[in-house]
Amino acid sequence: MTLKDLLAAGTGRLADRITSVGDEAGDRADDVAWRLAKLSDQAAGRLGDYAADASRRVANRLVRLGERVAGR
């Protein structure tokens, strides 16, 4: 093989490796994005639960306050 052939073969192998690594990085990025989306959904659900609980507590306190004011 000539030096030119060796260089072409080496460059081809390097391009294949770069492509493989790029594909793997893309797969991992997709996995990370999916996991972050799942965590975001869970966080949003927890925040909604917290807001609903806080709203119920405030409503209950207002009812009790109203009962006190009304003299019950």
Secondary structure by P-SEA (a helix, b strand, c coil): ccaaaaaaaaaaaaaaaaaaaaaaaaaaaaaaaaaaaaaaaaaaaaaaaaaaaaaaaaaaaaaaaaaaaacc
